[in-house]
Amino acid sequence: MDPSANHRGVALVVGAGDATGSAIGARFAREGYVACLTRRSADKLEPAVERIRAAGGQAFGYGSDARKEEEVVALVDQIEKERGPIEVMVFNIGANVPSSILEETGRKYMKIWEMAAFSAFLNAREVARRMVERGRGTILFTGATAGIRGSAKFAAFAGAKHALRALAQSMARELGPRGIHVAHIVVDGAIDTEFIRSNFPERYALKEQGGILNPEHIAENYWYLHTQPRDAWTFEMDLRPYMETW
């Protein structure tokens, strides 16, 4: 595809799973953005890419390990050259793996930190370098309540999500005055996914009452953040079902 083709630029979703990440990509594609979806296995992106294309949008899937600097640099270069300028980057990698602090291993702790924090830094840095040159752009980080308070048996996840939130805060202060909107979204609650349906049927039963998060509704809020006027930018947004307790 010619980067000069008639579109509004690229919406890059890093960690585009079958629910939230894919829904975010679809939401931006509906508005004329080229949805570039990434995860470690490109094959797993094919259903999401095909859904977006079937709805009339442009979408492409990329296999990339977000924890490896050389792969991130190459990916961003490729997308900018082949698809156009990255106007929006959504970091959506999760790493919610519970474990008692008494049983946690150094290897798993480090892996969770790499997934939820280090990879966010790598991807955000590369995209920010391009955005600053253009004087515009949006960088959105999917966080969790674990980034605000740690719960028992989630020390690794909480540590990584706290680091993610701190990264977002620092980037917002530095890049906001340069025209880049950086925001952190706290997503708390079960999301309407096959995993929740299969493993937590009682929780999934709350869907009809609006008791679990709809990925399309999450995506709507990401679009809203991107379209905010810069005189009233939101840094942190908290999304949770009305019945979710703190």
LUMVEXNU-802750 format. One record per residue (C-alpha): residue in one letter; x, y, z. Coordinates in steps of 0.02 Angstrom, whole numbers, padded with zeros to 5 digits, always signed. Layout:
REM residues N
+--------+--------+--------+--------+
| residu |     px |     py |     pz |
+--------+--------+--------+--------+
|      A |      X |      Y |      Z |
...
+--------+--------+--------+--------+
This chain:
REM residues 246
+--------+--------+--------+--------+
| residu |     px |     py |     pz |
+--------+--------+--------+--------+
|      M | +00000 | +00000 | +00000 |
|      D | +00062 | +00175 | -00044 |
|      P | +00084 | +00278 | +00115 |
|      S | +00015 | +00427 | +00020 |
|      A | -00151 | +00339 | -00008 |
|      N | -00309 | +00421 | +00055 |
|      H | -00320 | +00376 | +00239 |
|      R | -00299 | +00464 | +00405 |
|      G | -00139 | +00376 | +00455 |
|      V | -00101 | +00221 | +00555 |
|      A | -00173 | +00160 | +00719 |
|      L | -00046 | +00036 | +00789 |
|      V | -00114 | -00084 | +00920 |
|      V | +00025 | -00177 | +01010 |
|      G | -00045 | -00334 | +01091 |
|      A | -00202 | -00353 | +00986 |
|      G | -00290 | -00500 | +01064 |
|      D | -00456 | -00571 | +01011 |
|      A | -00559 | -00449 | +01113 |
|      T | -00503 | -00276 | +01171 |
|      G | -00355 | -00248 | +01057 |
|      S | -00448 | -00306 | +00902 |
|      A | -00599 | -00200 | +00948 |
|      I | -00489 | -00047 | +00965 |
|      G | -00412 | -00079 | +00795 |
|      A | -00585 | -00099 | +00718 |
|      R | -00646 | +00063 | +00798 |
|      F | -00505 | +00165 | +00723 |
|      A | -00521 | +00077 | +00555 |
|      R | -00703 | +00133 | +00548 |
|      E | -00640 | +00312 | +00554 |
|      G | -00522 | +00288 | +00408 |
|      Y | -00362 | +00239 | +00498 |
|      V | -00257 | +00092 | +00441 |
|      A | -00264 | -00032 | +00584 |
|      C | -00094 | -00115 | +00610 |
|      L | -00114 | -00255 | +00737 |
|      T | +00031 | -00343 | +00819 |
|      R | +00061 | -00493 | +00930 |
|      R | +00195 | -00626 | +00938 |
|      S | +00104 | -00741 | +00818 |
|      A | +00042 | -00656 | +00660 |
|      D | -00069 | -00806 | +00617 |
|      K | -00178 | -00771 | +00768 |
|      L | -00217 | -00598 | +00699 |
|      E | -00296 | -00661 | +00538 |
|      P | -00477 | -00670 | +00604 |
|      A | -00469 | -00492 | +00671 |
|      V | -00390 | -00425 | +00512 |
|      E | -00522 | -00511 | +00406 |
|      R | -00664 | -00441 | +00512 |
|      I | -00599 | -00265 | +00492 |
|      R | -00579 | -00286 | +00304 |
|      A | -00751 | -00364 | +00287 |
|      A | -00823 | -00209 | +00369 |
|      G | -00736 | -00099 | +00241 |
|      G | -00582 | -00050 | +00341 |
|      Q | -00397 | -00069 | +00309 |
|      A | -00301 | -00187 | +00422 |
|      F | -00135 | -00278 | +00426 |
|      G | -00063 | -00402 | +00551 |
|      Y | +00118 | -00413 | +00606 |
|      G | +00208 | -00544 | +00709 |
|      S | +00330 | -00459 | +00827 |
|      D | +00400 | -00488 | +01001 |
|      A | +00369 | -00322 | +01088 |
|      R | +00505 | -00362 | +01217 |
|      K | +00645 | -00365 | +01088 |
|      E | +00716 | -00195 | +01044 |
|      E | +00777 | -00240 | +00870 |
|      E | +00606 | -00311 | +00822 |
|      V | +00515 | -00158 | +00886 |
|      V | +00629 | -00039 | +00791 |
|      A | +00609 | -00140 | +00632 |
|      L | +00420 | -00151 | +00651 |
|      V | +00395 | +00036 | +00674 |
|      D | +00511 | +00073 | +00527 |
|      Q | +00417 | -00049 | +00416 |
|      I | +00245 | +00018 | +00460 |
|      E | +00297 | +00199 | +00435 |
|      K | +00371 | +00158 | +00264 |
|      E | +00236 | +00040 | +00201 |
|      R | +00074 | +00100 | +00283 |
|      G | +00098 | +00282 | +00330 |
|      P | +00128 | +00389 | +00484 |
|      I | +00080 | +00313 | +00651 |
|      E | -00046 | +00437 | +00722 |
|      V | -00103 | +00326 | +00866 |
|      M | -00014 | +00192 | +00965 |
|      V | -00110 | +00084 | +01087 |
|      F | -00008 | -00026 | +01204 |
|      N | -00121 | -00168 | +01257 |
|      I | -00010 | -00310 | +01317 |
|      G | -00070 | -00395 | +01475 |
|      A | +00029 | -00501 | +01597 |
|      N | -00097 | -00548 | +01730 |
|      V | -00017 | -00704 | +01806 |
|      P | -00052 | -00730 | +01992 |
|      S | +00074 | -00809 | +02109 |
|      S | +00114 | -00806 | +02294 |
|      I | +00268 | -00702 | +02333 |
|      L | +00331 | -00857 | +02424 |
|      E | +00326 | -00958 | +02263 |
|      E | +00366 | -00826 | +02132 |
|      T | +00522 | -00858 | +02030 |
|      G | +00643 | -00728 | +01969 |
|      R | +00621 | -00788 | +01790 |
|      K | +00431 | -00768 | +01791 |
|      Y | +00439 | -00601 | +01883 |
|      M | +00558 | -00535 | +01751 |
|      K | +00451 | -00602 | +01608 |
|      I | +00296 | -00514 | +01676 |
|      W | +00393 | -00352 | +01693 |
|      E | +00459 | -00369 | +01516 |
|      M | +00285 | -00397 | +01447 |
|      A | +00191 | -00261 | +01541 |
|      A | +00323 | -00127 | +01566 |
|      F | +00484 | -00146 | +01466 |
|      S | +00394 | -00181 | +01303 |
|      A | +00285 | -00028 | +01333 |
|      F | +00441 | +00079 | +01346 |
|      L | +00517 | +00008 | +01186 |
|      N | +00361 | +00032 | +01081 |
|      A | +00315 | +00202 | +01152 |
|      R | +00491 | +00268 | +01129 |
|      E | +00501 | +00217 | +00947 |
|      V | +00331 | +00288 | +00904 |
|      A | +00360 | +00448 | +01005 |
|      R | +00517 | +00485 | +00906 |
|      R | +00414 | +00493 | +00747 |
|      M | +00268 | +00586 | +00825 |
|      V | +00378 | +00724 | +00897 |
|      E | +00447 | +00760 | +00724 |
|      R | +00269 | +00787 | +00662 |
|      G | +00210 | +00880 | +00817 |
|      R | +00057 | +00770 | +00842 |
|      G | +00002 | +00597 | +00897 |
|      T | -00084 | +00494 | +01030 |
|      I | -00008 | +00359 | +01141 |
|      L | -00128 | +00258 | +01248 |
|      F | -00077 | +00130 | +01379 |
|      T | -00196 | -00004 | +01441 |
|      G | -00170 | -00016 | +01628 |
|      A | -00258 | -00101 | +01771 |
|      T | -00307 | -00072 | +01952 |
|      A | -00146 | -00166 | +01993 |
|      G | -00055 | -00011 | +01933 |
|      I | -00133 | +00089 | +02075 |
|      R | -00135 | -00039 | +02215 |
|      G | -00062 | -00213 | +02232 |
|      S | -00166 | -00361 | +02285 |
|      A | -00111 | -00520 | +02371 |
|      K | -00027 | -00644 | +02252 |
|      F | -00006 | -00513 | +02116 |
|      A | +00161 | -00436 | +02165 |
|      A | +00241 | -00461 | +01994 |
|      F | +00091 | -00398 | +01898 |
|      A | +00066 | -00249 | +02014 |
|      G | +00249 | -00202 | +02002 |
|      A | +00245 | -00206 | +01813 |
|      K | +00083 | -00109 | +01801 |
|      H | +00146 | +00022 | +01924 |
|      A | +00297 | +00041 | +01811 |
|      L | +00183 | +00059 | +01660 |
|      R | +00083 | +00197 | +01744 |
|      A | +00242 | +00288 | +01795 |
|      L | +00305 | +00277 | +01615 |
|      A | +00142 | +00352 | +01553 |
|      Q | +00148 | +00492 | +01682 |
|      S | +00326 | +00539 | +01637 |
|      M | +00292 | +00533 | +01450 |
|      A | +00136 | +00639 | +01468 |
|      R | +00232 | +00776 | +01559 |
|      E | +00373 | +00776 | +01432 |
|      L | +00277 | +00751 | +01270 |
|      G | +00114 | +00844 | +01304 |
|      P | +00193 | +01014 | +01272 |
|      R | +00260 | +00943 | +01108 |
|      G | +00087 | +00898 | +01044 |
|      I | +00080 | +00715 | +01095 |
|      H | -00070 | +00658 | +01198 |
|      V | -00019 | +00519 | +01317 |
|      A | -00152 | +00434 | +01422 |
|      H | -00166 | +00286 | +01540 |
|      I | -00327 | +00186 | +01547 |
|      V | -00366 | +00084 | +01702 |
|      V | -00473 | -00064 | +01648 |
|      D | -00546 | -00156 | +01797 |
|      G | -00665 | -00302 | +01781 |
|      A | -00699 | -00457 | +01678 |
|      I | -00704 | -00426 | +01490 |
|      D | -00822 | -00515 | +01370 |
|      T | -00702 | -00646 | +01303 |
|      E | -00704 | -00831 | +01267 |
|      F | -00584 | -00856 | +01413 |
|      I | -00707 | -00779 | +01537 |
|      R | -00853 | -00872 | +01460 |
|      S | -00766 | -01040 | +01474 |
|      N | -00676 | -01021 | +01640 |
|      F | -00788 | -00906 | +01741 |
|      P | -00968 | -00946 | +01688 |
|      E | -01044 | -00863 | +01843 |
|      R | -00955 | -00701 | +01804 |
|      Y | -00997 | -00715 | +01619 |
|      A | -01181 | -00733 | +01666 |
|      L | -01175 | -00551 | +01722 |
|      K | -01156 | -00498 | +01540 |
|      E | -01343 | -00478 | +01515 |
|      Q | -01346 | -00357 | +01662 |
|      G | -01202 | -00253 | +01595 |
|      G | -01090 | -00329 | +01728 |
|      I | -00939 | -00366 | +01620 |
|      L | -00845 | -00251 | +01502 |
|      N | -00892 | -00251 | +01319 |
|      P | -00733 | -00236 | +01211 |
|      E | -00822 | -00121 | +01088 |
|      H | -00870 | -00004 | +01229 |
|      I | -00691 | -00003 | +01291 |
|      A | -00635 | +00040 | +01114 |
|      E | -00758 | +00184 | +01107 |
|      N | -00670 | +00265 | +01254 |
|      Y | -00500 | +00247 | +01170 |
|      W | -00570 | +00335 | +01017 |
|      Y | -00640 | +00472 | +01130 |
|      L | -00469 | +00501 | +01208 |
|      H | -00390 | +00517 | +01037 |
|      T | -00516 | +00647 | +00980 |
|      Q | -00509 | +00757 | +01135 |
|      P | -00463 | +00940 | +01104 |
|      R | -00290 | +00977 | +01172 |
|      D | -00353 | +01113 | +01290 |
|      A | -00441 | +00976 | +01391 |
|      W | -00338 | +00817 | +01378 |
|      T | -00372 | +00673 | +01497 |
|      F | -00220 | +00586 | +01567 |
|      E | -00305 | +00444 | +01663 |
|      M | -00471 | +00360 | +01630 |
|      D | -00549 | +00224 | +01738 |
|      L | -00663 | +00096 | +01655 |
|      R | -00761 | -00031 | +01756 |
|      P | -00937 | -00105 | +01756 |
|      Y | -01060 | -00015 | +01869 |
|      M | -01067 | -00164 | +01988 |
|      E | -00878 | -00187 | +02001 |
|      T | -00813 | -00153 | +02179 |
|      W | -00651 | -00063 | +02212 |
+--------+--------+--------+--------+
